[in-house]
Amino acid sequence: MNDTLVILAAGASSRMKRSKPVVGLTPEEIELANTSSKALMVLGNEGRPVLDWLLLNAEKAGYTKILLVVGQDAEGFKQHYGPLDHNNSFKSLSISYAYQHIPKGRTKPFGTADAVYQAMEQFPYLKQTEFTVCNSDNLYSQDALLALRKTTYTNALIAYDKEGLDFSEERIAKFAIIVLDSQDQLRDIIEKPDPDTISNYMDDEGKIRVSMNIFKFSGDEIYTYVRNCRPHPVRDEKELPSAILEYCNEHSPGFKAINRHEHVPDLTSKEDILIIKDYINTHFSN
């Protein structure tokens, strides 16, 4: 059973910074949205960063080791979660940092597959163990995190029912649609699909499955694929879905889908801030 959660927190938050302010945000919230990592935005009545609530769910799900993949400017994370590169104590969790270095000639990180690869290089034990990977700006439930920690499948992902996510068609099109076979084995991931084609991917149960970028990996099996991941021809990033699909093309079984019907709060743009605040105050209030 895996006890390590790798949280991807090195993104540039470009969509948040580009988005326009909405009515109801304070000047402080707008300033944070334009300058801070999304994971460190202080939202909710208790005045804690969004990442705190994801860590709380991870702790409840039984994870003990947290590896934050951060950019070179990690000061905000270190101020809140500990100054050491390895094994900071945060409640019952041990938090360490991996740094996603930006290659020469680029101005932003090289994608999620590159983030996992760099983490595995800096923490070699990941190459020999099982671990979970997720985003830092989504509030995944305790149950979803627990499902990936306890699953006996070597490699797996959460496949969310589109209706349970409760997002608009336009918003769903900014995520990824999952195509499964009759045994719930992954067959394809369609990143940022055309909204007009989403209904084409309905499965035999009448469900459309969506990826929210939360996976369970066997390190010795996935390492080669994140290392050798080819950049997307349009977005020019090494993306985890590309590495995963390459693995599935060469292995059977590949990735097992764990189906869930629930909302996943997503902090992408300024319009999400009020929604996340309300969610935190409703679901995490004392």
N, C-alpha and C positions, 0 to 999 in steps of 0.2 A: 504494500500500500504506500503510495507516494505521500511525502510530507512537505514538499517544496512547491511554492507558488512563485513563478516568475511573472512580474508585473511590468508591462511595457510603458515607460513613462518618459521616453526621450523625444517624443514627437514635438514638432515645432508649434503645434496648436494654431496653425495658420488659418483654418476655417473660423475658429473662435475670434481671432484677432481681426479678420476681414469682415465679420458679420456686423450688422448695424445694431445699435442699442435699441431696446424695446421699452415701452412704458412700464414703469414699476421698478426698474433697477435703480439702485442708489449710485451716486457718483463713485463711491468706493468700489462697488461691484463692477462697474464699467471699467475702472482703472485696472482692477485685478484681471478682468477678462482680456484686456489689451496687453498686459505685461507679464502675467504669471502663467506657470504651468496649470492646465485645467485641473489636474489632480490636487493641486495645493490651494485651489480657491476655497475660501472659508464661506460656507453656506449653511443655513439652518440656525435654529435658536441657540444651539450650544457653542457656536463659534469655532467649529472644528473643520479641518480640510476635508474635502470630498473623499480623499483617499482613506481617511480614518475609518469611514463606514465600510468600505470594501475590506479593509484589514480586519474590522470587527467580524464581518461575515466569514472571512477566511479562518480566523481564530476559532469561531464557533464550529466551523466545518472540520477542524482538527489539524490544520496546517501548523507547522512549527517554524519553518524556515521561509523567509520572504526574501526574494532577490529583486530589488528595484533596478530596472535598466534605465539609466538616466543619461542626460547629455553632459557635456563638459562642465556646464554651470549647474552644479548640483547643490549649491549653497542652501536654497530654500528647503530641499529635502533633508539635508543634514541638520539644519536648525531644528527641524521638527522631529526627525526620526533617529537622530544620533550622528555624531561627527566621524565615526570610524568607518573605514571601508568594509570591515567585516564584523558581524555579530554584535550589532547594537541591540540592546534589550528594549522592547516596546511591548508593554503588558507581558503576555506569555510568549511573544514572538521574538525570533532572532532575525534582524533586518541587516542585509548586506547590500552593497551597491556594485553593479556592473556598469561600465561606461561605454556608451555607443559612440565611438569616435567617428567623425565625419571625414570621409576620404578626401584627399587633395583634389581640388577642382570642383567640389560640390559645396553648396551652401546650407544644406539640410541633411538630416540622417538618411541612410540608404534603404530604409524600409524595415518591416517587421521581421522578415527572415534574417536580415543582417543583424538586427538587434538580438535575436536568439542565438545566432552564431557567435557574436562577440561575447555574449554572456557565457556560452559554453567554453569559449577559449579562456576566459578569465576565471571561470570556476569549473575546472576540468572534471570534478566529480559528477557534473550533470551528464557527461558523456557515458556514465556507467549506471545511471539511475533513471527512474521515472519521475516526471514532474509535470505540473500544470502551468499553462501560459494564458494570460488574459490581458486586456487593456486596463489602463489606469483610470479611464474616464467613464467607465460603465459600472453601475452598481449591481454586480451579479449577486444572485441570492445565495444564502447559505446552502440551500438544497442543491443548486447547480454546482457549486464548488465541491460539495460533499460527493456528488455523483461522480465527478471526475477523479476525486481522491480515492474512492473506494472501488471503482470499476476494475474488473479483472481483465478487461481488454487492454492489449498492449498500447495501442494508439486509439484515441477517441476524440470526439467533439460533441458539443451541445448543439442540437438542431432545434431551433425555436419555431413553434407554430406561428405563422405570420399574424393570425388573428389574436393570439395571446399577447403579442408584443404591443398591440394597440397603437400602432403608428400609421400615418397616412401612407398612401401608395407612393407619394413623392419621397417620403422619408425612407421607406423600405428600399427604394431604388438606390439609395446611397450606401446600403449595406451589401450583402452578398446572398444570393439564393443558392441553396444546397440541393443537389440532385442525388437521390439514394436509390439503391436497388431494393428488391423485395425483402432482403435480409438486413436492411438498414445499414448497408455498407456504402461508404461514400463513393460516388461516381464522378461528380463534377461540382465545381464551385464557380458561380457566375458573378463576378465582381461588378458592382454598380450596373445592374441590368437596366435596359430600356423599360420605363414604367409600363409601356404598352405590351410588353412581352411577359411580364411577371406571371400572369395567369396561365401561361403555357407550361409552367413548371409544376403544376399541381400533381401530387402523387395519387396512388390508388385509393388512399383514404380521403381524398379531397383536400389535402393539406398542402400548403406551400411552406417549405422549411427555409429558415433564415439563419445565417451564421452571424454571431456577434463576437467573433474572434476570441473564443475561449476553447482551448484544446488541452488534451493530455498526450504527452509524448513519452516514448521510450528513447532515452538519450542516445544509446548506442545505435539505434536504427535511424533516427532523424538527423543525426549530426552531418552526415555526408550531403544530405539534401539541402539543409540550410547553408552549408558551406558553399555548395556549387550552384545555388539558386541563381537563375538568370534574371536580369532586370526586366520588368514589364516593358513591352515595346513602346507604350504610350506614356505611362506614368514614370518610367525610368526609376523604379524602386524594386528592390528584392522583397517580394511579398510572401508571407507564410502560405497563402493558398497555393501559390505556384510550387513551392517546395513540397507541400502535402500532396498535391496532385501528381507530381513526378514520382513521389514515393508510391502512391497508389497504382500508378501505371506499371510498377515493377514488382509489386507485392500483392498477394491475395491470401488471407484477407488484408485489407489496408487500414482504413479508419472506420471504426464503428460509431454510428450516430446514436446519441442518447437524446431522445425526443422530450421536449418540455413545452408546456403551455403556460407562459407567464410574461409579465412585462419586465423589461430591463431598462431602467433609467439610463439615458444616454446624454452626455454633456458634450455637444458638438459646437453649438453656436450660442450667442447671447440669449436667444429666445428660450433656450433650455434652462437657463439659470433659475427662473421663477418656478418652473416645474420641478426641478431637482430640489430646490429649497422646500417646497411643499411636501415632496415625497419623504425627505429626511425628517421633517418635523412630524409627519404622520406615522412613519414606520420605525423611527429610532428614538422617539421621545421617551423620556423617563417617566 
